Amino acid sequence: MSQSLLRALDLLGELAAGPASLDELASRATVHKTTVMRLLHDLEEKAFVVRDEQQRYRLGRKLFELSSLALEQRDIRALARPHLQRLNEATGHTVHLAAFEGPEVTYIDKLESRHPVRMSSRIGLTAALHAAAVAKVLLADLPRERREAIAATLEYTQFTARTISDPAALLAELEDVARQGWALDASEHEEFVHCIAAPIRDESGRVVAAASCSVPVVLLDRPGLLGLLPDLTSCTHAISEALGWARADTKAG
């Protein structure tokens, strides 16, 4: 780990005890005041710290956002596990759970296929935002302006001949995903694998994670893959209900 990163983490640890001025932080640091000032400037630029009217530093919104996401995802993983296991047992195929970690969509759980042909993915890897079904599900729930901003910044790496290659096509697909309530990766990331994903919602209705079934095309054709949707959506609805979500058709009128 780099010295700069360690020193920045030390500063965040100091601020966890309460707000402090530059002079106070520098007096407790093992490096020169100018180094402390530079690190604080970098942290402030990324919203990990913020200065108040008295020019005292305190922990910023980005740190709280990340810690909230970490706790949220840990709870989602624990709640989702038994439901994902039942989906895995029912289908026999690879099951993933994914969620946003900052700007990236990350796989936070995985249950392996019972078939000899398996996926190369693993927990902790990020999903391609323009190709992975779980990423499409999560992006589709964002406000339109946020979707457009993200679509405009992607590199659109062409993993296969079917990979979405421009912002307009991605945005059109996200509209379809939002309307139909599930997403398809039609061999867009790996030539010999296709995937379907569905949203997991919290009590507010916000999509906080996505679950998917990934299947080698030699085991299931597209109609066969889409035939897994009832099992998949039953799973994601059960997880959502465990998080406090109430389906529109079950709410009291």
SULCORVEN-V63517 format. One record per residue. N is the residue number from 1. RES is the residue in one small letter. D_LAST is the distance of its C-alpha to the last C-alpha in Angstrom with 1 decimal. Layout:
n={N;N}
res={RES;RES}
d_last={D_LAST;D_LAST}
This chain:
n={1;2;3;4;5;6;7;8;9;10;11;12;13;14;15;16;17;18;19;20;21;22;23;24;25;26;27;28;29;30;31;32;33;34;35;36;37;38;39;40;41;42;43;44;45;46;47;48;49;50;51;52;53;54;55;56;57;58;59;60;61;62;63;64;65;66;67;68;69;70;71;72;73;74;75;76;77;78;79;80;81;82;83;84;85;86;87;88;89;90;91;92;93;94;95;96;97;98;99;100;101;102;103;104;105;106;107;108;109;110;111;112;113;114;115;116;117;118;119;120;121;122;123;124;125;126;127;128;129;130;131;132;133;134;135;136;137;138;139;140;141;142;143;144;145;146;147;148;149;150;151;152;153;154;155;156;157;158;159;160;161;162;163;164;165;166;167;168;169;170;171;172;173;174;175;176;177;178;179;180;181;182;183;184;185;186;187;188;189;190;191;192;193;194;195;196;197;198;199;200;201;202;203;204;205;206;207;208;209;210;211;212;213;214;215;216;217;218;219;220;221;222;223;224;225;226;227;228;229;230;231;232;233;234;235;236;237;238;239;240;241;242;243;244;245;246;247;248;249;250;251;252;253}
res={m;s;q;s;l;l;r;a;l;d;l;l;g;e;l;a;a;g;p;a;s;l;d;e;l;a;s;r;a;t;v;h;k;t;t;v;m;r;l;l;h;d;l;e;e;k;a;f;v;v;r;d;e;q;q;r;y;r;l;g;r;k;l;f;e;l;s;s;l;a;l;e;q;r;d;i;r;a;l;a;r;p;h;l;q;r;l;n;e;a;t;g;h;t;v;h;l;a;a;f;e;g;p;e;v;t;y;i;d;k;l;e;s;r;h;p;v;r;m;s;s;r;i;g;l;t;a;a;l;h;a;a;a;v;a;k;v;l;l;a;d;l;p;r;e;r;r;e;a;i;a;a;t;l;e;y;t;q;f;t;a;r;t;i;s;d;p;a;a;l;l;a;e;l;e;d;v;a;r;q;g;w;a;l;d;a;s;e;h;e;e;f;v;h;c;i;a;a;p;i;r;d;e;s;g;r;v;v;a;a;a;s;c;s;v;p;v;v;l;l;d;r;p;g;l;l;g;l;l;p;d;l;t;s;c;t;h;a;i;s;e;a;l;g;w;a;r;a;d;t;k;a;g}
d_last={55.9;57.4;58.9;56.8;53.6;54.8;55.8;52.5;50.6;53.0;52.1;48.4;49.3;51.3;48.4;46.1;48.2;47.6;48.5;52.1;54.5;56.5;59.6;58.0;56.6;60.0;61.8;60.0;60.2;63.0;63.3;64.5;62.4;62.2;60.6;58.0;57.4;57.0;54.5;52.5;52.5;51.3;48.5;47.5;47.5;44.9;42.8;43.8;45.4;45.2;47.7;47.0;48.9;51.7;52.1;50.9;49.1;45.9;43.5;41.5;38.0;38.9;39.9;36.6;34.7;36.7;36.5;32.7;32.6;35.1;33.1;29.8;31.5;33.3;30.0;28.5;31.6;31.6;28.0;28.5;31.8;31.0;28.4;31.0;33.6;31.7;31.3;35.0;36.0;33.9;35.3;38.6;38.3;38.4;35.1;34.7;32.5;32.9;31.8;33.1;36.1;36.9;37.4;38.0;35.8;37.3;37.1;36.2;36.3;37.8;38.2;41.2;41.5;43.3;45.2;48.7;47.6;45.6;44.2;46.3;43.4;43.1;41.0;41.7;42.5;40.7;39.0;40.2;37.6;38.5;38.9;36.9;33.5;32.1;33.3;31.7;28.3;28.7;30.2;27.6;25.0;27.3;27.3;29.4;32.2;32.5;32.6;35.3;37.3;37.3;38.1;41.0;42.6;42.6;45.9;44.6;47.0;47.6;47.2;47.4;47.9;44.1;43.2;41.3;44.1;42.8;39.9;38.8;38.4;36.5;34.1;33.5;32.8;30.3;28.4;28.3;27.2;24.3;23.2;23.8;22.8;26.2;29.8;33.2;36.6;38.9;42.0;41.9;43.0;45.1;46.8;46.4;42.9;39.5;36.1;32.3;29.8;26.1;24.2;23.2;20.6;20.2;17.3;17.4;17.2;20.9;23.2;25.7;27.6;28.2;29.5;31.8;34.0;37.5;39.9;43.5;43.7;46.5;43.9;41.1;41.1;38.1;36.4;36.9;35.5;32.3;32.1;31.3;28.0;25.9;27.5;27.3;23.6;22.9;25.0;23.5;19.9;21.2;23.1;20.1;18.0;21.1;21.1;17.7;15.7;12.3;12.0;9.5;9.1;8.7;6.2;3.8;0.0}
